[in-house]
């Protein structure tokens, strides 16, 4: 059965951040756009719900929008989205680290204050911070083009040629080499203070990396630059409100969004896309398809075209560690035993480089970390509308949980099934958190935990709870994402563009692959 024949220019499979960005860009240019979402809501990881107590609205998965705010997509779409209810909420203290002994270091959005603070911990550490973030500022046009642009393009070739002219061929090679340094090497050689080292070490986990990963130092410096410059903003009303603003924008410009629409096949003829077929038989014709899906879904389910190189690559494609999410409804604002943390957007509970490395390594080996690296968000401090007056919510994330459990590094949690281990692991996290908040048991109203398995159940792109669309190691990143032979999300099937976290420029809420695809299509 055929329907909507020739009605749409572009069909977008999946309504995560990249699908919504692409649809918005194309709709604004007058293209006929259809977004198909298999779930009963749009947004992918942009989900806000009352999962604990009525009146407490939690961002179940993604919460911080600094990557979108500072991205090309955010710059272009920001004014349009604002007219449809997209509003940022900020704190002047974007992040902090809280160590087991109760000592803490808070980052502000004032570079001079940060330099002064870091120098107070160890002579020269603040000056080094100024050098590191200053270098990101100086390299920004080149660096962010590599991190976010279409790498296989004449624009990138011209950019590289310009860098050769500026630095010399050997100078550019040296820059590339230094950019591949691991965070451990950078932190231990550049900063004397364990506090400064501990502040930045956990952030590499949010890039899908570890302190020992190639280019993790560069990504940590980029994070430091972004947090200092733009903070750690959230969206007023929740991440789900961001998805709603996208929907309003797309529909205001003639785009169509359908939920509960499971795409069964991308139809092709003679190597070109002809449309899609939904479960149930409905066929929709279009000129191009943008598929925001995991590589295994694209090549194992949606495409019938014989692409042997892709099919071999899919079997070799690796996913990263899983996420564990934990949410609390509290009877009052948490009273941190360490002063100065009340208004910090995101607090990491970690001891330093070694503790972050140890927990990540345990998770990569399939072990429940004995002392996980914990990220605690306080969205009610930035956006009081999230809960009743005087109450509070905590957004807690462990970014290094095993996709599949092989054992417990602490030797206490029995079983290798997440459904059985979820609450015991949540208890472990809560015990660490309780050490830092006065009377935590007395103010806790309710909690809700989501294991990596739970996250995949909610979003099939989060394979094994991996929110990064695949391991972000150097062999699966930049021009090699998702496969070694990948080229800007395109391949032998004309009219098909692969977008999403599994494609360059990778994970996060920047919307980069959706933006790049839309620009390629004339947006």
Buried (B, 14 or more C-beta within 10 A) or exposed (E): EEEBEEEBBBBBBBBBBBBBBBBBBBBBBEBBBBBBBBBEBBBBBBBBBEBBBEEBBBBBBBBBBBBBBBBBBBEBBBEBBEEBBBBBBBBBBBBBBBBBEEEBBBBBBEBEBBBEBBBEBBEBBBEBBBEBBEBBEEBEEBBBBBBBBBBBBEEBEEBBEEBBEEBEEEEBEEBEEEBEBBBBEBBBEBBBBBBBBBBBBBBBBBBBBBBBBBBBBBBBBBBBBBBBBBBBBBBBBBBBBBBBBBBBBBBBBEBBBBBEBEBBBBBBEEEEBBBBBBEEEBBBBBBBBBBBBBBBBBBEBBBEBEBEEBEEBBEEBEBBBBBBBBBBBBBEBBEBEBEEBEEBBBBBBBBBBBBBBBBBBBBBEBBBBBBBBBBBBBBBBBBBBBBBEEBBBBBBBBBBBBBEBEBBBEEEBEEBEBEEBBBBBBEBBBEEBEEBBEEBEEBBBEBBBBBBBBBBEBBBBBBBBBBBBBBBBBEBBBBBBBBEEBEBBBBEBEBBBBBBBBBBBBBBBBBBBBBBBBBBBEB
